[in-house]
Amino acid sequence: MKELTVIQAIHDAMRLAMERDERVMLLGEDVGKNGGVFRASEGLQERFGEHRVVDTPLAESAIVGTAVGLAVAGMRPIAEIQFLGFIYEAMDQIASQAARIRFRSYGQYTVPLVIRAPYGGGVRTPELHSDSLEALFLHTPGLKVVTPSNPYDAKGLLLAAIEDPDPVLFFEPLKLYRAFRAEVPEDWYTVPIGKARVVAEGTDVTLIGWGPTVPVIAQAAKRLDEERGYSCEVIDLRTISPMDTDAIVASVEKTGRAVVVHEAVLSGGVGAEVAARIQERAFFSLEAPVVRVTGYDTPYPVPSIEDVWLPDVERVMAAVEETMRI
């Protein structure tokens, strides 16, 4: 196995998929000649040609609209949105078209489309580049929403998304693109969509995150064990929709406490849905209310103060202390 970064694992997955299936193609702004703004598709146009790695105009609605048509017609497109904050321009194509075609056609047509987009803070981007908008798509029936937190999952989940007959939003944490390396198999493999991962087992409190917050909660769990003697179970959801409710409930039934961590704003976030599912299915196991550690209910801040806005290890530790006191 090779040791790859997250961005290298994503590149490897797309290369393998394009080698294996001629229907797989890429389209987006600068994905071809420049290899993508983060070089996720570097060298793929030279290898597979301009008809399969297509540089598009700067028009997100056109990128996704074209990709929807290609998918319905039998292709398996991967559309790149340069930053998740730009995806508002394509909301009609995603929510009103891609998400509904199976329903509208009584199952006669599907949309095997992957929409990739980097997101998340901590890298000093300009406005509209770091917004965490995953809750918008959790609230849209017909879409699957995936966000990896490590290189192994990035490759396996992306290959699973490419194979999926329905539209998949694949959100890639900016801060983790080149943060570390991990062993990744060279051959084809998939990580099931809709299955959470137990990062660390524990007995006192469950820490739940996805994408960019998984390293944060893992570090907080380690420090809480060393400094306070708390045994924290760490859950990486991997997939926002479908959500692995069974894994969440099983963990909370064991620990009796839960802290949910995400970068998106507090109100209406995915954490609220996680808390509701815990209340519905594990209420009698709870020793304390579910606590959320999130961004604040403001627009994403300017780079100079984003570290104050983002959930960090200290805020997660304080939340655990809060729930453990009850």
C-alpha positions as a Python dict, from the first residue, in 0.01 Angstrom:
ca = {
    (1, 'M'): (0, 0, 0),
    (2, 'K'): (102, 358, -59),
    (3, 'E'): (87, 642, 190),
    (4, 'L'): (-128, 915, 37),
    (5, 'T'): (-279, 1246, 136),
    (6, 'V'): (-654, 1300, 103),
    (7, 'I'): (-615, 1490, -226),
    (8, 'Q'): (-389, 1217, -368),
    (9, 'A'): (-642, 951, -268),
    (10, 'I'): (-918, 1143, -448),
    (11, 'H'): (-700, 1171, -759),
    (12, 'D'): (-626, 799, -744),
    (13, 'A'): (-995, 713, -719),
    (14, 'M'): (-1086, 923, -1022),
    (15, 'R'): (-800, 776, -1224),
    (16, 'L'): (-903, 420, -1141),
    (17, 'A'): (-1267, 489, -1220),
    (18, 'M'): (-1183, 643, -1557),
    (19, 'E'): (-959, 350, -1645),
    (20, 'R'): (-1228, 100, -1550),
    (21, 'D'): (-1534, 265, -1705),
    (22, 'E'): (-1535, 481, -2019),
    (23, 'R'): (-1859, 642, -1903),
    (24, 'V'): (-1680, 819, -1618),
    (25, 'M'): (-1583, 1175, -1706),
    (26, 'L'): (-1488, 1495, -1521),
    (27, 'L'): (-1615, 1845, -1579),
    (28, 'G'): (-1561, 2170, -1399),
    (29, 'E'): (-1368, 2496, -1389),
    (30, 'D'): (-996, 2441, -1456),
    (31, 'V'): (-1015, 2063, -1401),
    (32, 'G'): (-834, 1989, -1726),
    (33, 'K'): (-530, 2190, -1828),
    (34, 'N'): (-463, 2319, -1476),
    (35, 'G'): (-557, 1997, -1301),
    (36, 'G'): (-811, 2163, -1073),
    (37, 'V'): (-764, 2447, -825),
    (38, 'F'): (-618, 2196, -574),
    (39, 'R'): (-468, 1967, -842),
    (40, 'A'): (-714, 1685, -772),
    (41, 'S'): (-734, 1606, -1145),
    (42, 'E'): (-376, 1687, -1237),
    (43, 'G'): (-263, 1494, -1546),
    (44, 'L'): (-601, 1333, -1613),
    (45, 'Q'): (-682, 1540, -1921),
    (46, 'E'): (-350, 1447, -2079),
    (47, 'R'): (-421, 1082, -2005),
    (48, 'F'): (-788, 1056, -2099),
    (49, 'G'): (-840, 1345, -2339),
    (50, 'E'): (-1042, 1665, -2356),
    (51, 'H'): (-1370, 1483, -2416),
    (52, 'R'): (-1352, 1305, -2079),
    (53, 'V'): (-1188, 1581, -1872),
    (54, 'V'): (-1373, 1896, -1971),
    (55, 'D'): (-1282, 2252, -1878),
    (56, 'T'): (-1607, 2442, -1841),
    (57, 'P'): (-1701, 2812, -1824),
    (58, 'L'): (-1729, 2972, -1479),
    (59, 'A'): (-2095, 2877, -1442),
    (60, 'E'): (-2189, 2634, -1167),
    (61, 'S'): (-2547, 2600, -1287),
    (62, 'A'): (-2422, 2502, -1633),
    (63, 'I'): (-2170, 2254, -1489),
    (64, 'V'): (-2428, 2069, -1282),
    (65, 'G'): (-2708, 2104, -1539),
    (66, 'T'): (-2488, 1952, -1807),
    (67, 'A'): (-2378, 1677, -1570),
    (68, 'V'): (-2740, 1589, -1487),
    (69, 'G'): (-2820, 1550, -1855),
    (70, 'L'): (-2511, 1339, -1912),
    (71, 'A'): (-2599, 1114, -1618),
    (72, 'V'): (-2957, 1058, -1732),
    (73, 'A'): (-2822, 973, -2078),
    (74, 'G'): (-2598, 698, -1941),
    (75, 'M'): (-2269, 865, -1853),
    (76, 'R'): (-2122, 876, -1502),
    (77, 'P'): (-2002, 1235, -1467),
    (78, 'I'): (-1801, 1380, -1179),
    (79, 'A'): (-1872, 1752, -1157),
    (80, 'E'): (-1637, 1971, -956),
    (81, 'I'): (-1754, 2287, -782),
    (82, 'Q'): (-1438, 2476, -691),
    (83, 'F'): (-1562, 2567, -342),
    (84, 'L'): (-1881, 2458, -168),
    (85, 'G'): (-1979, 2820, -107),
    (86, 'F'): (-2032, 2855, -483),
    (87, 'I'): (-2292, 2579, -496),
    (88, 'Y'): (-2588, 2811, -443),
    (89, 'E'): (-2566, 2889, -816),
    (90, 'A'): (-2651, 2524, -891),
    (91, 'M'): (-2916, 2461, -624),
    (92, 'D'): (-3201, 2439, -876),
    (93, 'Q'): (-3016, 2182, -1085),
    (94, 'I'): (-2928, 1979, -775),
    (95, 'A'): (-3245, 1998, -564),
    (96, 'S'): (-3511, 2039, -833),
    (97, 'Q'): (-3361, 1820, -1103),
    (98, 'A'): (-3097, 1567, -995),
    (99, 'A'): (-3266, 1481, -666),
    (100, 'R'): (-3612, 1428, -821),
    (101, 'I'): (-3562, 1247, -1151),
    (102, 'R'): (-3593, 896, -1005),
    (103, 'F'): (-3914, 1004, -827),
    (104, 'R'): (-4056, 1188, -1127),
    (105, 'S'): (-3990, 900, -1366),
    (106, 'Y'): (-4126, 628, -1135),
    (107, 'G'): (-3778, 476, -1124),
    (108, 'Q'): (-3728, 461, -1500),
    (109, 'Y'): (-3434, 703, -1485),
    (110, 'T'): (-3157, 758, -1233),
    (111, 'V'): (-2884, 1020, -1204),
    (112, 'P'): (-2547, 849, -1139),
    (113, 'L'): (-2376, 1182, -1073),
    (114, 'V'): (-2104, 1281, -826),
    (115, 'I'): (-2064, 1647, -734),
    (116, 'R'): (-1730, 1713, -564),
    (117, 'A'): (-1668, 2030, -363),
    (118, 'P'): (-1401, 2132, -111),
    (119, 'Y'): (-1529, 2300, 203),
    (120, 'G'): (-1444, 2391, 561),
    (121, 'G'): (-1236, 2648, 741),
    (122, 'G'): (-900, 2695, 899),
    (123, 'V'): (-712, 2771, 576),
    (124, 'R'): (-764, 3150, 549),
    (125, 'T'): (-979, 3154, 236),
    (126, 'P'): (-1172, 3456, 105),
    (127, 'E'): (-1546, 3498, 161),
    (128, 'L'): (-1777, 3220, 35),
    (129, 'H'): (-1496, 2964, 16),
    (130, 'S'): (-1513, 2792, 358),
    (131, 'D'): (-1888, 2768, 426),
    (132, 'S'): (-2014, 2433, 555),
    (133, 'L'): (-2348, 2386, 380),
    (134, 'E'): (-2408, 2013, 422),
    (135, 'A'): (-2739, 2062, 605),
    (136, 'L'): (-2895, 2209, 288),
    (137, 'F'): (-2858, 1876, 116),
    (138, 'L'): (-2948, 1658, 413),
    (139, 'H'): (-3284, 1838, 387),
    (140, 'T'): (-3320, 1744, 18),
    (141, 'P'): (-3466, 1394, -39),
    (142, 'G'): (-3304, 1205, -324),
    (143, 'L'): (-2946, 1310, -252),
    (144, 'K'): (-2665, 1129, -75),
    (145, 'V'): (-2413, 1340, 114),
    (146, 'V'): (-2066, 1206, 187),
    (147, 'T'): (-1768, 1369, 358),
    (148, 'P'): (-1444, 1179, 426),
    (149, 'S'): (-1199, 1259, 703),
    (150, 'N'): (-895, 1056, 596),
    (151, 'P'): (-723, 927, 281),
    (152, 'Y'): (-850, 569, 304),
    (153, 'D'): (-1212, 678, 330),
    (154, 'A'): (-1165, 947, 65),
    (155, 'K'): (-1071, 693, -201),
    (156, 'G'): (-1314, 421, -94),
    (157, 'L'): (-1611, 652, -51),
    (158, 'L'): (-1547, 830, -382),
    (159, 'L'): (-1534, 499, -568),
    (160, 'A'): (-1858, 396, -398),
    (161, 'A'): (-2012, 729, -497),
    (162, 'I'): (-1910, 683, -861),
    (163, 'E'): (-2070, 338, -862),
    (164, 'D'): (-2392, 464, -701),
    (165, 'P'): (-2697, 500, -929),
    (166, 'D'): (-2815, 815, -751),
    (167, 'P'): (-2666, 1164, -713),
    (168, 'V'): (-2397, 1193, -446),
    (169, 'L'): (-2263, 1517, -299),
    (170, 'F'): (-1899, 1449, -210),
    (171, 'F'): (-1768, 1718, 22),
    (172, 'E'): (-1392, 1729, 79),
    (173, 'P'): (-1246, 1904, 388),
    (174, 'L'): (-1005, 2171, 269),
    (175, 'K'): (-798, 2165, 585),
    (176, 'L'): (-737, 1790, 553),
    (177, 'Y'): (-634, 1784, 185),
    (178, 'R'): (-262, 1767, 266),
    (179, 'A'): (-268, 1756, 645),
    (180, 'F'): (-134, 1401, 680),
    (181, 'R'): (-72, 1075, 497),
    (182, 'A'): (-216, 730, 558),
    (183, 'E'): (-196, 388, 397),
    (184, 'V'): (-430, 348, 101),
    (185, 'P'): (-464, 29, -109),
    (186, 'E'): (-354, 73, -469),
    (187, 'D'): (-637, -135, -613),
    (188, 'W'): (-1011, -72, -636),
    (189, 'Y'): (-1206, -90, -311),
    (190, 'T'): (-1514, 82, -175),
    (191, 'V'): (-1627, 209, 163),
    (192, 'P'): (-2003, 164, 204),
    (193, 'I'): (-2208, 482, 186),
    (194, 'G'): (-2423, 518, 498),
    (195, 'K'): (-2194, 337, 742),
    (196, 'A'): (-2025, 527, 1023),
    (197, 'R'): (-1680, 441, 1158),
    (198, 'V'): (-1589, 395, 1524),
    (199, 'V'): (-1258, 579, 1543),
    (200, 'A'): (-1203, 501, 1912),
    (201, 'E'): (-1410, 306, 2161),
    (202, 'G'): (-1507, 450, 2498),
    (203, 'T'): (-1756, 422, 2782),
    (204, 'D'): (-1818, 770, 2927),
    (205, 'V'): (-1928, 996, 2640),
    (206, 'T'): (-1980, 973, 2263),
    (207, 'L'): (-1814, 1236, 2041),
    (208, 'I'): (-1973, 1257, 1695),
    (209, 'G'): (-1825, 1438, 1396),
    (210, 'W'): (-1763, 1414, 1023),
    (211, 'G'): (-1518, 1554, 772),
    (212, 'P'): (-1298, 1831, 916),
    (213, 'T'): (-1409, 1786, 1279),
    (214, 'V'): (-1303, 1422, 1311),
    (215, 'P'): (-936, 1501, 1387),
    (216, 'V'): (-1057, 1765, 1633),
    (217, 'I'): (-1274, 1526, 1833),
    (218, 'A'): (-1010, 1253, 1816),
    (219, 'Q'): (-751, 1489, 1965),
    (220, 'A'): (-998, 1608, 2228),
    (221, 'A'): (-1074, 1247, 2322),
    (222, 'K'): (-705, 1173, 2367),
    (223, 'R'): (-650, 1476, 2588),
    (224, 'L'): (-961, 1405, 2795),
    (225, 'D'): (-834, 1055, 2861),
    (226, 'E'): (-486, 1178, 2957),
    (227, 'E'): (-591, 1481, 3160),
    (228, 'R'): (-930, 1388, 3304),
    (229, 'G'): (-952, 1011, 3277),
    (230, 'Y'): (-1266, 1028, 3059),
    (231, 'S'): (-1321, 742, 2818),
    (232, 'C'): (-1456, 892, 2494),
    (233, 'E'): (-1606, 700, 2206),
    (234, 'V'): (-1532, 877, 1878),
    (235, 'I'): (-1773, 832, 1585),
    (236, 'D'): (-1699, 948, 1230),
    (237, 'L'): (-2034, 959, 1051),
    (238, 'R'): (-1865, 960, 708),
    (239, 'T'): (-2209, 1004, 549),
    (240, 'I'): (-2463, 1271, 641),
    (241, 'S'): (-2733, 1121, 420),
    (242, 'P'): (-2811, 839, 461),
    (243, 'M'): (-2712, 874, 827),
    (244, 'D'): (-2602, 569, 1026),
    (245, 'T'): (-2852, 616, 1308),
    (246, 'D'): (-2795, 263, 1436),
    (247, 'A'): (-2428, 336, 1503),
    (248, 'I'): (-2511, 659, 1682),
    (249, 'V'): (-2777, 496, 1899),
    (250, 'A'): (-2560, 195, 1983),
    (251, 'S'): (-2282, 422, 2105),
    (252, 'V'): (-2508, 651, 2311),
    (253, 'E'): (-2680, 351, 2470),
    (254, 'K'): (-2334, 246, 2588),
    (255, 'T'): (-2203, 584, 2707),
    (256, 'G'): (-2519, 772, 2808),
    (257, 'R'): (-2382, 1105, 2684),
    (258, 'A'): (-2323, 1267, 2346),
    (259, 'V'): (-2143, 1571, 2205),
    (260, 'V'): (-2193, 1653, 1836),
    (261, 'V'): (-1935, 1871, 1660),
    (262, 'H'): (-1958, 2044, 1322),
    (263, 'E'): (-1824, 2359, 1156),
    (264, 'A'): (-2158, 2474, 1016),
    (265, 'V'): (-2370, 2728, 1202),
    (266, 'L'): (-2567, 2605, 1502),
    (267, 'S'): (-2928, 2662, 1396),
    (268, 'G'): (-3068, 2397, 1165),
    (269, 'G'): (-2737, 2216, 1140),
    (270, 'V'): (-2681, 1843, 1101),
    (271, 'G'): (-2606, 1830, 1474),
    (272, 'A'): (-2968, 1914, 1546),
    (273, 'E'): (-3078, 1613, 1339),
    (274, 'V'): (-2831, 1388, 1520),
    (275, 'A'): (-2959, 1513, 1856),
    (276, 'A'): (-3320, 1453, 1752),
    (277, 'R'): (-3247, 1096, 1647),
    (278, 'I'): (-3072, 1030, 1978),
    (279, 'Q'): (-3371, 1171, 2167),
    (280, 'E'): (-3613, 956, 1965),
    (281, 'R'): (-3427, 627, 1995),
    (282, 'A'): (-3195, 651, 2296),
    (283, 'F'): (-3376, 889, 2530),
    (284, 'F'): (-3387, 649, 2824),
    (285, 'S'): (-3013, 586, 2793),
    (286, 'L'): (-2921, 954, 2823),
    (287, 'E'): (-2761, 1071, 3146),
    (288, 'A'): (-2743, 1433, 3023),
    (289, 'P'): (-2873, 1645, 2733),
    (290, 'V'): (-2698, 1618, 2398),
    (291, 'V'): (-2447, 1904, 2359),
    (292, 'R'): (-2356, 2068, 2028),
    (293, 'V'): (-2023, 2237, 1950),
    (294, 'T'): (-2053, 2428, 1623),
    (295, 'G'): (-1985, 2745, 1434),
    (296, 'Y'): (-2186, 3048, 1536),
    (297, 'D'): (-2505, 3183, 1379),
    (298, 'T'): (-2321, 3439, 1169),
    (299, 'P'): (-2173, 3446, 818),
    (300, 'Y'): (-1835, 3277, 801),
    (301, 'P'): (-1588, 3530, 944),
    (302, 'V'): (-1288, 3700, 789),
    (303, 'P'): (-963, 3500, 805),
    (304, 'S'): (-816, 3695, 1096),
    (305, 'I'): (-1079, 3568, 1340),
    (306, 'E'): (-1186, 3233, 1194),
    (307, 'D'): (-994, 3040, 1460),
    (308, 'V'): (-1223, 3192, 1723),
    (309, 'W'): (-1532, 3097, 1520),
    (310, 'L'): (-1442, 2736, 1443),
    (311, 'P'): (-1492, 2450, 1690),
    (312, 'D'): (-1159, 2350, 1840),
    (313, 'V'): (-1022, 2099, 2088),
    (314, 'E'): (-1071, 2330, 2387),
    (315, 'R'): (-1438, 2390, 2304),
    (316, 'V'): (-1499, 2018, 2264),
    (317, 'M'): (-1328, 1946, 2596),
    (318, 'A'): (-1538, 2212, 2768),
    (319, 'A'): (-1854, 2056, 2625),
    (320, 'V'): (-1754, 1716, 2757),
    (321, 'E'): (-1684, 1866, 3099),
    (322, 'E'): (-2031, 2024, 3088),
    (323, 'T'): (-2210, 1699, 3011),
    (324, 'M'): (-2003, 1498, 3258),
    (325, 'R'): (-2103, 1732, 3544),
    (326, 'I'): (-2471, 1642, 3507),
}
